[in-house]
C-alpha cells in the first residue's frame, strides 16, 4: 500500500480513524477496493469492517 498525506480543516469534527473508515467504505462501495483491502486500510478485521459499513451508509 502507498501512504497518502492529506490536510483536513480543523472544522471537520472527525477523528483520523473516522476519516480513514469513511474513505475505505466509499472506495469499497465504488468497487475500487475489495472487502479485505478496505478492511486492511481501515485497520479492522473483515468482520468488524462489514459491521461498520452500515454506519457509513454502505
Beta strands, then each sheet from edge to edge (+ up, - down):
end
